[in-house]
Amino acid sequence: MKRSDVDVVAIADPDTERAIPQCRKMIEKAYGTKKKVAEYTKGPEDYLNMLKRGDIDAVIIATPWEWHTPQAVACMKAGITPAVEVCGASDVQECWDLVNTSEATRIPVFAMENVCYRRDVMAVLNMARQGLFGELLHLQGGYQHDLRNVKFNDGKQIYGGGVEFGEKAISEARWRTNHSVHRNGDLYPTHGLGPVGTMIDLNRGNRLVSLTSVATKARGLHKYIVEGPNGGANHPNAKVEFKLGDIVSSLIKTTNGETIMLSHDTNLPRPYSLNFRVQGTNGLWMDDFDSIHIEGKSKPHTWEKTGDPKEADSYFAKYEHPLWAKYANDASGAGHGGMDWFVINSFIESIKRGTPTSWTYTISLPGTQSLR
């Protein structure tokens, strides 16, 4: 809504208690009281009626995970380009549904993986492109985030305050926690895979050829219910058996010989980390503690700090990605440290210019004057 080349014409969400009122406030703030945006709120399937309008170029899908694939497929069949929040697909069949529909309709699916645009990640991409690490051999990434206050709340506040989930909870705890009950695997792999995959040219001459994934036992969420606020051993949710292992580790091999280690760790007390590591024949970078070591530049067996982009002699200043150097002011104040601006901008510009979207193979689209 902050863009002059985009017109928001409709929103669809069955949550009339929270989501729709919040959207109305945002729309009024951006467009004023005279602007009316159509609302489709008559149940979870009412978005299908929105797609029949005939005046929509693109849709951003920011719904619970289980809706991502069916809504993206419906968009493509309606001739509309979807931008899908991660994860996108939840099983192999949904992956094929996206691919088959995209090929049949010649409409791309844009994966909204914002970490691909994180400032330090893009600086490291620039380092890799300029050969600072030598030939890349091993990469790591993941989603290591204590989400216990996201997966549970008291039904009144969005984060924490209780150990309810499902129908007795609100916000993400209403739907997200059920995935931890019924699924065991890396439920959120693209935060790690997207950025490191770009560095080794995945789907641009390189591809994944094998994957081995293992999970620990599940203990963290049960412990939180028993010991958490307003919980206890006698709370009904203490009887729930969670399938999601507390730490899931996946080792991937590529056709060009690199290895990728992904981690998923959301049920235990820990600081936030995406666990990035980019390692080659000349050295490596690790996200935690902003550490870098380059042979011939760093003191042997010693870590250096990558530094701040504003420090003239820092690694991040020297290797600032051209996109951040050009658009840092535009991205200022956007979500997740500005990287949300870049992912939205990439989606919109690709449609306007009729060029392939980033992070996925696509068929070029005809250009549009203004996006709706």
C-alpha positions in Angstrom: 0.0 0.0 0.0 3.0 2.3 0.3 3.8 1.8 -3.4 2.3 4.2 -6.0 2.4 1.4 -8.7 0.2 -1.0 -6.7 -3.5 -0.8 -5.9 -4.9 -3.1 -3.2 -8.5 -3.9 -4.4 -9.5 -6.9 -2.2 -8.7 -8.9 0.8 -9.9 -12.4 1.8 -9.9 -13.8 5.3 -12.5 -15.6 7.4 -11.2 -14.0 10.6 -13.6 -11.1 11.1 -12.6 -10.6 14.7 -8.9 -9.7 14.3 -7.6 -9.9 10.7 -10.2 -8.0 8.9 -10.4 -5.1 11.4 -6.7 -4.8 11.4 -6.6 -4.7 7.6 -9.3 -2.0 7.6 -7.1 0.2 9.9 -4.1 -0.3 7.6 -6.2 0.5 4.5 -7.7 3.6 6.0 -4.3 4.8 7.1 -2.8 4.3 3.6 -5.7 5.2 1.4 -8.0 7.4 3.5 -11.6 6.9 4.5 -13.1 7.2 1.0 -11.2 4.2 -0.4 -13.2 1.0 -0.2 -11.4 -2.4 -0.5 -13.6 -5.4 -1.2 -13.7 -8.0 1.6 -14.3 -11.7 1.2 -15.0 -13.1 4.7 -17.8 -15.7 4.2 -15.8 -18.7 5.3 -12.4 -20.1 4.3 -13.5 -20.8 0.7 -14.6 -17.2 0.0 -11.2 -16.4 -1.5 -12.4 -18.3 -4.6 -15.0 -15.7 -5.2 -12.4 -13.0 -4.9 -10.3 -14.7 -7.7 -13.3 -14.4 -10.0 -13.3 -10.6 -10.0 -11.3 -10.3 -13.2 -9.3 -7.2 -12.1 -6.6 -8.8 -10.1 -3.0 -9.2 -11.4 -1.4 -10.7 -8.3 -2.2 -12.2 -4.9 -0.1 -12.4 -1.8 -0.9 -15.6 0.1 -0.1 -15.1 3.8 -2.4 -17.7 5.3 -1.9 -20.8 7.5 0.5 -23.3 5.8 -2.2 -25.9 4.8 -3.8 -23.3 2.6 -0.7 -22.3 0.6 -0.8 -24.8 -2.2 -4.6 -25.0 -2.8 -4.7 -21.2 -2.9 -1.7 -20.8 -5.1 -3.1 -23.4 -7.5 -6.5 -21.6 -7.6 -4.7 -18.3 -8.3 -2.8 -19.8 -11.3 -6.0 -21.4 -12.7 -7.6 -17.9 -12.5 -4.7 -16.4 -14.4 -3.3 -14.6 -11.4 0.3 -14.7 -10.2 0.6 -15.8 -6.6 3.3 -14.8 -4.1 3.3 -17.5 -1.4 4.6 -17.2 2.1 6.9 -20.0 3.2 6.7 -22.9 3.4 4.5 -23.2 0.4 4.0 -26.9 0.1 3.7 -29.4 3.0 4.3 -32.7 1.1 5.6 -34.0 -2.2 2.2 -34.2 -3.8 1.7 -30.5 -3.1 5.1 -29.7 -4.7 3.9 -31.5 -7.9 0.5 -29.7 -7.7 2.4 -26.4 -7.8 4.8 -27.5 -10.6 2.1 -29.1 -12.8 -0.3 -26.2 -12.5 2.5 -23.6 -13.2 3.6 -25.5 -16.3 0.0 -25.9 -17.5 -1.0 -22.3 -17.0 2.4 -20.8 -17.8 2.2 -18.7 -14.6 5.0 -18.7 -12.0 4.8 -19.2 -8.3 6.9 -16.7 -6.3 8.3 -18.0 -3.1 8.4 -15.2 -0.5 11.7 -16.2 1.1 12.7 -12.9 2.6 16.0 -14.2 4.2 17.4 -14.4 0.7 17.5 -10.6 0.9 18.9 -10.2 4.4 21.6 -7.6 4.4 24.5 -9.7 5.8 23.4 -12.8 3.7 23.5 -10.7 0.5 27.0 -9.3 1.4 28.2 -12.9 1.9 26.6 -13.8 -1.5 28.7 -11.0 -2.9 31.8 -12.4 -1.2 31.1 -15.8 -2.7 30.6 -14.4 -6.1 33.9 -12.5 -5.9 35.7 -15.7 -4.8 36.6 -14.6 -1.3 35.9 -18.1 0.1 37.4 -19.9 -2.9 35.5 -22.9 -4.2 32.5 -23.5 -2.1 32.2 -26.9 -0.4 29.8 -26.8 2.5 26.9 -24.6 3.5 24.6 -24.5 6.5 21.4 -22.8 7.4 18.2 -23.4 9.3 15.5 -22.1 11.5 16.5 -22.1 15.1 13.9 -20.0 17.0 12.2 -20.5 20.3 8.6 -20.5 19.2 6.9 -21.8 22.4 5.2 -18.4 23.0 4.1 -18.5 19.3 2.8 -22.1 19.4 0.9 -21.5 22.7 -1.1 -18.6 24.2 -4.1 -18.0 26.5 -6.7 -17.3 23.8 -6.5 -13.6 24.6 -3.0 -12.4 23.8 -1.1 -13.4 20.6 2.1 -14.6 22.3 2.2 -16.7 25.4 0.3 -16.3 28.6 -1.0 -19.9 28.5 -0.6 -23.3 26.9 -3.6 -23.4 24.6 -3.5 -24.2 20.9 -6.1 -25.0 18.3 -9.6 -23.8 18.8 -9.0 -22.3 22.2 -6.1 -20.2 21.0 -5.7 -17.2 18.6 -3.3 -16.2 16.0 -0.6 -18.7 14.9 -1.2 -21.0 17.9 -4.7 -21.6 16.4 -3.2 -23.5 13.4 0.6 -23.7 13.5 0.9 -25.9 16.6 -1.1 -28.6 14.9 1.7 -29.2 12.5 3.9 -30.0 15.5 1.3 -32.5 16.7 1.0 -34.4 13.4 4.2 -33.9 11.4 7.8 -34.8 12.0 10.4 -33.2 9.8 11.9 -29.8 8.8 8.7 -27.8 8.7 10.5 -24.5 7.7 13.5 -25.3 5.5 13.6 -22.4 3.1 15.1 -19.8 5.5 18.3 -21.7 5.4 18.1 -23.4 1.9 17.0 -20.3 -0.1 20.1 -18.1 0.7 22.7 -20.8 0.5 21.1 -22.3 -2.5 21.6 -19.0 -4.3 25.3 -19.1 -3.5 25.8 -22.4 -5.3 23.5 -21.8 -8.2 20.7 -24.2 -7.3 18.4 -24.7 -10.3 20.8 -22.6 -12.4 23.2 -25.4 -13.3 23.2 -27.2 -10.0 20.6 -29.3 -8.2 19.9 -31.3 -5.1 20.4 -35.0 -5.6 20.1 -36.7 -2.1 18.8 -35.9 1.4 19.1 -37.6 4.7 17.0 -36.2 7.6 16.9 -37.3 11.2 15.0 -35.9 14.3 15.5 -36.1 18.0 12.8 -37.2 20.3 10.0 -34.7 21.1 10.2 -33.3 24.6 10.2 -29.5 24.5 6.5 -28.7 23.9 5.3 -31.2 26.4 7.7 -29.8 29.0 6.4 -26.3 28.2 2.8 -27.3 28.7 3.5 -28.9 32.1 5.8 -26.1 33.3 4.4 -23.2 31.4 2.0 -20.4 32.4 -1.4 -21.6 33.3 -0.4 -25.2 32.5 0.5 -28.2 34.6 0.6 -32.0 34.5 -3.2 -32.1 34.7 -3.9 -29.7 31.9 -5.7 -31.5 29.0 -2.9 -30.6 26.5 -0.4 -32.4 28.7 -1.8 -35.6 27.2 -1.0 -34.5 23.6 1.7 -36.5 21.9 3.8 -34.3 19.6 5.4 -35.9 16.6 7.8 -33.1 15.7 11.3 -33.9 16.9 12.8 -31.0 18.9 15.8 -30.8 16.6 15.7 -31.9 13.0 18.9 -32.2 11.0 19.0 -32.7 7.2 22.1 -33.4 5.2 21.8 -32.7 1.4 24.2 -33.4 -1.4 24.3 -31.5 -4.7 25.2 -32.6 -8.2 28.2 -30.3 -8.1 29.6 -31.9 -5.0 28.7 -29.4 -2.2 26.9 -30.5 1.0 24.2 -28.5 2.8 23.2 -29.0 6.4 19.8 -27.7 7.5 18.5 -27.5 11.0 15.0 -27.0 12.5 14.9 -26.2 16.2 11.7 -24.4 17.5 10.6 -26.2 20.6 13.4 -25.5 23.1 14.8 -22.5 25.0 17.5 -20.9 22.8 18.5 -17.6 21.2 17.4 -16.9 17.6 19.8 -18.1 15.0 19.6 -19.2 11.3 22.8 -21.1 11.7 24.4 -19.9 8.5 27.8 -21.2 7.5 29.5 -20.8 4.1 32.7 -22.6 3.7 35.2 -23.0 0.8 38.8 -23.7 0.0 39.9 -20.3 1.2 37.9 -19.8 4.4 34.4 -19.5 5.9 31.8 -17.2 7.3 29.5 -18.1 10.2 26.4 -16.1 11.1 26.6 -16.7 14.9 28.8 -14.0 16.4 29.4 -12.5 12.9 32.6 -14.6 12.4 34.8 -14.9 9.3 38.2 -16.4 8.6 40.0 -16.0 5.3 43.3 -17.6 4.6 46.0 -15.0 3.9 43.9 -12.2 5.4 43.0 -13.5 8.9 45.4 -14.4 11.6 45.9 -18.2 11.5 43.4 -20.2 13.6 41.6 -16.9 14.6 38.2 -15.5 13.9 37.6 -12.0 12.6 34.4 -9.9 13.0 32.6 -9.1 9.7 31.7 -5.7 11.1 29.0 -3.2 10.3 28.2 -2.0 6.8 28.7 1.5 8.0 32.3 0.8 9.1 34.6 1.6 6.1 37.1 -1.1 6.9 34.7 -3.9 7.6 34.0 -6.9 5.5 30.4 -6.1 5.2 31.2 -2.5 4.1 33.6 -3.7 1.4 31.3 -6.4 0.1 27.9 -4.6 0.5 25.6 -6.0 -2.1 24.7 -3.5 -4.8 21.0 -3.9 -4.1 21.4 -2.8 -0.5 23.8 -0.1 -1.5 21.1 1.3 -3.8 17.9 0.7 -1.9 18.8 0.7 1.8 16.9 3.9 2.4 13.8 2.6 0.6 13.9 -0.6 2.7 14.3 1.4 6.0 11.5 0.6 8.4 10.2 -2.4 6.5 9.7 -5.7 8.2 12.5 -8.0 9.3 15.2 -5.4 9.1 14.2 -4.2 5.7 14.4 -7.5 3.8 10.6 -7.6 3.5 10.8 -4.6 1.2 13.2 -6.4 -1.1 11.1 -9.5 -1.5 7.9 -7.6 -2.2 9.8 -5.3 -4.6 11.2 -8.3 -6.5 7.8 -9.9 -6.9 6.1 -6.7 -8.1 8.9 -5.6 -10.4 9.1 -9.1 -12.0 5.4 -8.9 -13.0 5.5 -5.3 -14.2 8.5 -5.9 -16.4 7.4 -9.3 -17.6 10.6 -11.0 -16.4 11.1 -14.2 -14.5 10.6 -14.0 -10.7 13.5 -14.7 -8.4 14.2 -18.0 -6.6 12.2 -20.2 -8.9 12.1 -21.1 -12.6 9.3 -19.2 -14.4 7.7 -18.4 -17.7 7.9 -14.7 -18.6 4.6 -12.7 -18.2 3.2 -9.9 -20.2 3.9 -6.5 -18.6 1.2 -4.5 -16.8 0.7 -0.8 -16.3 -0.3 -1.0 -12.7 -0.6 -3.9 -10.3 -3.9 -4.9 -8.6 
